[in-house]
Amino acid sequence: MQPLQGLTVVTLEHAIAAPFATRQLADLGARVIKIERPGSGDFARGYDERVRGLASHFVWTNRSKESLTLDVKHPDAAALLKRLIVEQADVVVQNLAPGAAARLGLSYEALAAVKPGIIVCDISGYGADGPYRDKKAYDLLIQSEAGFVSVTGTPDEPSKAGPSIADIAAGMYAYTNILAALLQRQRDGRGRHIEISMLEALAEWMSYPLYYAFDGAPPPPRTGASHATIYPYGPFPTGDGKTVMLGLQNEREWGAFCEKVLLQPGLSTDERFSSNSRRSAAREALRALIVEAFASLSAAEVLARLDAAQIANAQVNTMHELWQHPQLAARQRWREVGSPAGMLPAMLPPGSWTEGPRMDPVPALGEHTDAILGSLGLTDGDISALRSARAI
C-alpha cells in the first residue's frame, strides 16, 4: 500500500507550482482531483505540442490525476465543488489569483468551519499580504525578484535558469508542508492552513549568495557555467571540440589534479594557486594552463585522467543524451504511463520504497467529470443538465 493511498486531494491549479506539488502527492498514492476550466482547462495544456501533441509541462506535472471540468463561477458548479471538498477531500491545494479562492468560499477559515480536519495549501507569487500581493508572478519574474538572475549568467549578461526553478521551489515546499500537516493531523486531528510564496521559496534557495553578500559585501560574480567562488570548477574545452565539466574541492584534489591530470606537479606549489581563494582570483591564468594541457587530448582521455586522479567530473549532456543516460537505464528509472496521445516514457520519482510510486495516466481534459459527479450522487440526467447549462 502506498503511503498516501486513501487520501483525496482536490486542487484548483494551473501552470507548474501547484501541479508539481500535487503530482508528487499522487506519486505517493493520493487520489488527486484536478479542477479545470471547461473547454480549455489548465492553461499549461497549451504551452506547446512537443509530446505527440501534448504540452511538455503538462505531461511532466499531471500524471496520475483525475480531471474534473467545472465552471467555478457558475453557482451550480461552485456548490458541487464545495460538496466534493466537504464530502471527500483531505487536502485542498490552489494557486489561483490572490483572493480568488476566498471569493469562492474555499478559504481555510470557511472550509475548516464545516470540516475541521481539512488541510488547505495556498500557493501564490508573493504571499497573501504585503505590497506585492496582487502582482502577477511568473517564474522568470520571481527568478528576477529573488536575485537569482543577478548572480546567474556571464559577466556580460545575466541569465535565468533553464527549468522553472521558482515554480519547482514553491511546489517542493508545498509538497513537504502538506506531508508535515498530514503527520500533525494524525496527532491532534486538526487541519492546517499552509501558505507558500514563490518569492520566499526561491529566496530560501538563494541563501548562500545572500550570506556571501552579507553586510554590503560584493555578491558572487556571474561566471557562466563555472562556480563563482571555487576554482577550477566548471567547463573546459578539449582537443576534439568537446567540453568536460570538472570540480575540485580541496588541496589534496588540487595536488592530484596537477600531478595526474595536467602532468605538471610543480603547479601544486605555485604561489599563485596555493589556495582556493588564490586560484579563484587567478582563474584566467589558471584556465589558460588547463586549456593548453587539454588541447592535445580528447574528452574521453581527459575524463579517464580525471577518474584515475579521483577528480569529480561530468559530461555536458544534451537532452537527447539524458534520455539515453546509461546510469538511468542501469538503475531502471524509466517507466511508461498512459496519456491521450498513447503510452509515454516517464521517470520514476526520486527515492524508492517497496510498493513503488503510482504511475497512472496523464488525464484528458474532463476525462473523469461524469464519474466524480456520479460519486456525489448525481444522475446521468443531472450531469447532462449541468453540461447543457455550461456549468461543467
C-alpha positions as CSV (number, residue, x, y, z in Angstrom):
1,M,0.0,0.0,0.0
2,Q,1.4,3.4,-1.0
3,P,1.9,5.9,1.8
4,L,-0.9,8.3,0.9
5,Q,-3.4,5.7,-0.5
6,G,-6.9,6.5,0.7
7,L,-6.3,10.3,0.9
8,T,-8.1,12.6,-1.5
9,V,-6.7,16.0,-2.8
10,V,-8.9,18.5,-4.6
11,T,-6.8,21.0,-6.4
12,L,-7.6,24.2,-8.3
13,E,-4.3,24.6,-10.1
14,H,-2.6,25.7,-13.2
15,A,0.9,26.1,-14.6
16,I,3.6,24.4,-12.6
17,A,4.0,25.1,-8.8
18,A,0.7,23.6,-7.6
19,P,0.6,20.8,-10.2
20,F,4.1,19.7,-9.4
21,A,3.2,19.6,-5.7
22,T,0.1,17.5,-6.2
23,R,1.7,15.2,-8.8
24,Q,4.1,14.2,-6.0
25,L,1.2,13.5,-3.7
26,A,-0.3,11.4,-6.4
27,D,3.1,9.6,-6.8
28,L,2.7,8.6,-3.1
29,G,-0.8,7.1,-3.8
30,A,-3.1,10.1,-3.1
31,R,-6.2,10.5,-5.2
32,V,-5.8,13.9,-6.9
33,I,-8.9,15.5,-8.4
34,K,-7.8,18.4,-10.7
35,I,-10.5,21.1,-11.2
36,E,-10.2,22.5,-14.7
37,R,-12.0,25.1,-16.7
38,P,-14.4,23.6,-19.3
39,G,-13.2,23.9,-22.8
40,S,-9.6,25.0,-22.2
41,G,-8.5,23.5,-18.8
42,D,-5.2,24.2,-17.2
43,F,-3.6,26.8,-19.4
44,A,-0.3,24.7,-19.3
45,R,-2.1,22.3,-21.6
46,G,-1.5,24.9,-24.4
47,Y,2.1,25.8,-23.7
48,D,3.4,23.6,-26.6
49,E,2.7,20.4,-28.5
50,R,6.1,18.7,-28.1
51,V,4.9,15.3,-26.7
52,R,2.9,13.8,-29.5
53,G,0.7,16.8,-29.5
54,L,0.6,17.3,-25.7
55,A,2.4,20.0,-23.8
56,S,5.7,19.1,-22.2
57,H,5.0,20.9,-18.9
58,F,1.5,19.3,-18.6
59,V,2.8,15.8,-19.2
60,W,5.5,16.3,-16.6
61,T,3.3,17.5,-13.8
62,N,-0.1,15.9,-14.2
63,R,0.1,12.1,-14.4
64,S,-2.0,10.0,-12.0
65,K,-4.6,12.7,-11.7
66,E,-8.4,12.8,-12.4
67,S,-9.7,15.8,-14.4
68,L,-13.0,17.3,-13.4
69,T,-14.2,20.3,-15.5
70,L,-16.2,22.8,-13.6
71,D,-17.0,26.5,-14.3
72,V,-16.4,27.5,-10.7
73,K,-18.1,30.9,-11.4
74,H,-21.4,29.1,-12.1
75,P,-23.4,28.7,-8.9
76,D,-24.3,25.1,-9.5
77,A,-20.7,24.2,-10.2
78,A,-19.5,26.1,-7.2
79,A,-21.9,24.3,-5.0
80,L,-20.8,20.9,-6.4
81,L,-17.1,21.8,-5.7
82,K,-17.9,22.7,-2.1
83,R,-19.8,19.4,-1.7
84,L,-16.9,17.5,-3.2
85,I,-14.4,19.1,-0.8
86,V,-16.6,18.6,2.3
87,E,-17.6,15.1,1.5
88,Q,-14.4,13.6,0.1
89,A,-11.3,15.9,0.4
90,D,-8.5,15.6,2.9
91,V,-6.4,18.4,1.3
92,V,-7.2,21.4,-0.9
93,V,-4.5,23.0,-3.0
94,Q,-4.9,26.1,-5.0
95,N,-2.8,28.6,-6.9
96,L,-5.5,30.9,-8.3
97,A,-5.1,34.7,-8.3
98,P,-4.8,36.1,-4.8
99,G,-8.2,36.2,-3.1
100,A,-9.9,34.1,-5.8
101,A,-10.3,31.0,-3.6
102,A,-11.7,33.0,-0.7
103,R,-14.3,34.6,-3.0
104,L,-15.4,31.1,-4.0
105,G,-15.8,30.2,-0.3
106,L,-12.7,28.0,-0.3
107,S,-10.6,29.8,2.2
108,Y,-9.2,27.7,5.1
109,E,-11.4,29.5,7.5
110,A,-14.6,28.8,5.5
111,L,-13.8,25.2,4.9
112,A,-12.5,24.4,8.4
113,A,-15.7,25.7,9.9
114,V,-17.6,22.8,8.3
115,K,-14.6,20.3,8.1
116,P,-12.1,20.9,10.9
117,G,-9.7,18.3,9.6
118,I,-9.2,19.9,6.2
119,I,-5.7,20.9,5.1
120,V,-5.7,23.9,2.7
121,C,-2.5,24.9,0.9
122,D,-2.5,28.3,-0.9
123,I,0.4,29.0,-3.3
124,S,1.0,32.5,-4.7
125,G,3.8,34.5,-6.1
126,Y,4.4,36.9,-3.3
127,G,2.1,35.9,-0.4
128,A,-1.3,36.7,0.9
129,D,-0.5,40.2,2.1
130,G,2.2,42.9,1.7
131,P,2.6,45.4,-1.1
132,Y,3.4,42.8,-3.8
133,R,0.3,40.6,-3.1
134,D,-1.5,41.4,-6.3
135,K,1.4,41.5,-8.7
136,K,1.4,38.9,-11.4
137,A,4.1,36.3,-10.7
138,Y,5.5,34.1,-13.4
139,D,8.6,32.0,-12.9
140,L,11.1,34.3,-14.7
141,L,9.7,37.3,-12.8
142,I,10.3,35.6,-9.5
143,Q,13.7,34.5,-10.5
144,S,14.4,38.2,-11.1
145,E,12.8,39.4,-7.8
146,A,14.6,36.8,-5.8
147,G,18.0,37.9,-7.1
148,F,18.7,34.6,-8.9
149,V,19.1,36.3,-12.3
150,S,21.6,38.8,-10.9
151,V,24.1,36.1,-9.9
152,T,23.5,33.7,-12.9
153,G,24.9,34.1,-16.4
154,T,28.1,35.6,-17.7
155,P,29.9,38.8,-16.7
156,D,28.4,40.5,-19.7
157,E,24.8,39.2,-19.4
158,P,22.6,37.9,-16.6
159,S,20.6,34.7,-17.3
160,K,17.6,32.8,-16.0
161,A,17.7,29.1,-15.1
162,G,16.5,26.7,-17.9
163,P,13.9,24.9,-15.7
164,S,11.2,26.7,-13.9
165,I,13.0,26.8,-10.6
166,A,10.8,29.3,-8.8
167,D,7.8,27.1,-9.6
168,I,9.7,24.0,-8.6
169,A,10.9,25.5,-5.3
170,A,7.3,26.5,-4.4
171,G,5.9,23.2,-5.4
172,M,8.5,21.3,-3.3
173,Y,7.7,23.4,-0.2
174,A,4.0,22.9,-0.7
175,Y,4.5,19.2,-1.0
176,T,6.7,18.9,2.1
177,N,4.4,21.2,4.2
178,I,1.4,19.1,3.2
179,L,3.1,15.9,4.3
180,A,4.0,17.6,7.6
181,A,0.4,18.8,8.1
182,L,-0.9,15.2,7.4
183,L,1.5,13.9,10.1
184,Q,0.4,16.6,12.6
185,R,-3.3,15.8,11.9
186,Q,-2.6,12.2,12.9
187,R,-1.6,13.5,16.3
188,D,-4.2,16.2,17.0
189,G,-7.0,15.6,14.5
190,R,-6.9,19.2,13.2
191,G,-6.4,20.5,9.8
192,R,-3.9,23.2,8.9
193,H,-3.6,26.3,6.7
194,I,-0.4,26.3,4.6
195,E,0.7,29.4,2.7
196,I,3.5,29.1,0.2
197,S,5.1,32.1,-1.6
198,M,7.2,31.6,-4.7
199,L,9.4,34.5,-3.8
200,E,10.0,33.1,-0.3
201,A,10.7,29.6,-1.6
202,L,13.3,30.8,-4.1
203,A,14.8,33.4,-1.6
204,E,15.5,30.4,0.7
205,W,17.4,28.7,-2.1
206,M,19.3,32.0,-2.6
207,S,20.6,32.0,1.0
208,Y,24.3,31.1,0.1
209,P,24.6,34.1,-2.3
210,L,22.7,36.2,0.3
211,Y,25.2,35.4,3.1
212,Y,28.1,35.7,0.7
213,A,27.0,39.3,0.1
214,F,26.3,39.8,3.8
215,D,26.6,43.3,5.3
216,G,27.2,45.0,1.9
217,A,29.9,42.7,0.7
218,P,30.1,42.1,-3.1
219,P,27.8,39.3,-4.3
220,P,29.2,36.2,-6.1
221,P,30.2,37.2,-9.6
222,R,28.4,35.8,-12.7
223,T,30.8,33.2,-14.1
224,G,28.7,31.3,-16.7
225,A,28.8,27.5,-16.0
226,S,31.8,27.8,-13.7
227,H,31.5,28.0,-10.0
228,A,31.5,31.6,-8.8
229,T,33.8,31.1,-5.8
230,I,35.6,27.7,-6.2
231,Y,38.2,27.1,-9.0
232,P,38.9,25.1,-11.1
233,Y,35.2,24.1,-11.1
234,G,33.3,24.3,-14.4
235,P,33.5,23.5,-18.1
236,F,36.8,23.2,-20.1
237,P,37.2,22.5,-23.8
238,T,39.2,19.5,-25.1
239,G,41.1,18.9,-28.2
240,D,38.3,17.1,-30.1
241,G,35.9,20.1,-29.8
242,K,34.0,18.7,-26.8
243,T,33.6,20.0,-23.3
244,V,34.2,18.3,-19.9
245,M,33.0,19.5,-16.5
246,L,35.3,19.1,-13.5
247,G,35.4,20.3,-10.0
248,L,38.0,20.5,-7.2
249,Q,37.0,20.8,-3.5
250,N,40.3,20.8,-1.5
251,E,44.0,21.0,-1.6
252,R,44.5,17.2,-1.8
253,E,42.5,17.2,-5.0
254,W,44.4,20.2,-6.3
255,G,47.7,18.3,-5.9
256,A,46.3,15.2,-7.6
257,F,44.9,17.3,-10.5
258,C,48.3,18.9,-11.1
259,E,50.2,15.6,-10.9
260,K,47.9,13.1,-12.6
261,V,45.7,15.2,-14.9
262,L,47.8,18.2,-16.0
263,L,51.0,16.2,-15.6
264,Q,52.6,19.4,-14.1
265,P,53.2,18.5,-10.4
266,G,55.1,21.8,-9.9
267,L,51.9,23.8,-10.3
268,S,50.7,22.4,-7.0
269,T,53.2,24.6,-5.1
270,D,52.9,27.6,-7.4
271,E,52.2,30.5,-5.0
272,R,49.5,31.9,-7.4
273,F,47.4,28.8,-7.0
274,S,48.3,27.8,-3.4
275,S,44.7,28.1,-2.0
276,N,41.2,28.1,-3.4
277,S,40.8,31.9,-3.0
278,R,44.1,32.5,-4.9
279,R,43.1,30.0,-7.6
280,S,39.8,31.8,-8.0
281,A,41.4,35.2,-8.1
282,A,43.9,34.0,-10.8
283,R,41.3,32.0,-12.7
284,E,42.2,33.5,-16.1
285,A,45.8,32.4,-15.8
286,L,44.9,29.0,-14.5
287,R,42.3,28.4,-17.1
288,A,44.8,29.2,-19.8
289,L,47.1,26.5,-18.4
290,I,44.3,23.9,-18.2
291,V,43.0,24.6,-21.7
292,E,46.6,24.3,-23.1
293,A,47.0,20.9,-21.3
294,F,43.7,19.6,-22.6
295,A,44.3,20.9,-26.2
296,S,46.0,17.7,-27.3
297,L,43.6,15.4,-25.6
298,S,40.2,14.1,-26.4
299,A,37.3,14.4,-24.0
300,A,37.5,10.7,-23.3
301,E,41.2,10.9,-22.5
302,V,40.6,13.9,-20.1
303,L,37.8,12.1,-18.4
304,A,40.0,9.0,-18.0
305,R,42.7,11.0,-16.3
306,L,40.2,12.7,-14.1
307,D,38.7,9.4,-13.0
308,A,42.2,8.0,-12.3
309,A,43.0,11.0,-10.1
310,Q,39.6,10.7,-8.4
311,I,38.7,14.2,-9.5
312,A,34.9,14.8,-9.8
313,N,33.9,15.2,-13.5
314,A,30.9,15.0,-15.8
315,Q,29.9,15.2,-19.4
316,V,27.9,18.2,-20.6
317,N,25.0,16.2,-21.8
318,T,22.2,17.3,-24.2
319,M,18.6,16.5,-23.6
320,H,18.9,13.6,-26.1
321,E,21.8,12.2,-24.2
322,L,19.9,12.5,-20.9
323,W,17.1,10.4,-22.4
324,Q,19.7,7.8,-23.1
325,H,21.8,8.2,-19.9
326,P,23.4,4.8,-19.1
327,Q,23.1,5.3,-15.3
328,L,19.4,5.9,-15.5
329,A,19.0,2.9,-17.7
330,A,21.1,0.7,-15.4
331,R,19.0,1.7,-12.4
332,Q,15.8,1.1,-14.4
333,R,14.4,4.6,-13.7
334,W,12.1,4.7,-16.8
335,R,8.6,3.5,-16.9
336,E,5.6,4.2,-19.2
337,V,2.4,6.0,-18.4
338,G,-0.8,6.3,-20.5
339,S,-1.9,9.6,-21.9
340,P,-4.4,10.9,-24.5
341,A,-1.6,10.5,-27.0
342,G,-0.8,6.9,-26.1
343,M,1.9,5.5,-23.9
344,L,4.8,7.8,-22.9
345,P,8.0,7.4,-21.1
346,A,8.1,8.7,-17.5
347,M,10.9,8.8,-15.0
348,L,10.4,7.2,-11.6
349,P,10.3,10.0,-9.0
350,P,13.5,10.2,-6.9
351,G,13.6,7.9,-3.9
352,S,12.3,4.4,-3.6
353,W,10.0,2.3,-1.4
354,T,8.8,-1.2,-1.5
355,E,5.4,-0.5,-3.0
356,G,6.7,1.8,-5.7
357,P,5.1,5.1,-6.8
358,R,1.8,5.4,-8.5
359,M,2.4,5.9,-12.3
360,D,-1.1,6.3,-13.8
361,P,-2.1,8.1,-17.0
362,V,-2.0,11.8,-17.8
363,P,-5.7,12.8,-18.0
364,A,-7.6,14.1,-20.9
365,L,-9.5,17.3,-20.2
366,G,-12.6,16.5,-18.2
367,E,-12.0,12.7,-18.5
368,H,-13.3,11.9,-15.0
369,T,-16.1,14.5,-14.8
370,D,-19.0,12.1,-15.0
371,A,-17.5,9.5,-12.7
372,I,-16.7,12.1,-10.0
373,L,-20.1,13.8,-10.1
374,G,-21.7,10.3,-10.0
375,S,-19.8,9.7,-6.8
376,L,-21.7,12.7,-5.4
377,G,-25.0,11.1,-6.2
378,L,-25.7,12.9,-9.5
379,T,-27.7,11.0,-12.1
380,D,-26.9,11.0,-15.8
381,G,-29.8,13.4,-16.3
382,D,-28.4,15.7,-13.7
383,I,-25.0,15.7,-15.4
384,S,-26.5,16.3,-18.8
385,A,-28.4,19.3,-17.4
386,L,-25.2,20.7,-15.9
387,R,-23.4,20.3,-19.2
388,S,-26.3,22.0,-21.1
389,A,-26.0,24.9,-18.6
390,R,-22.2,25.0,-19.3
391,A,-21.6,24.5,-15.6
392,I,-19.3,21.6,-16.3
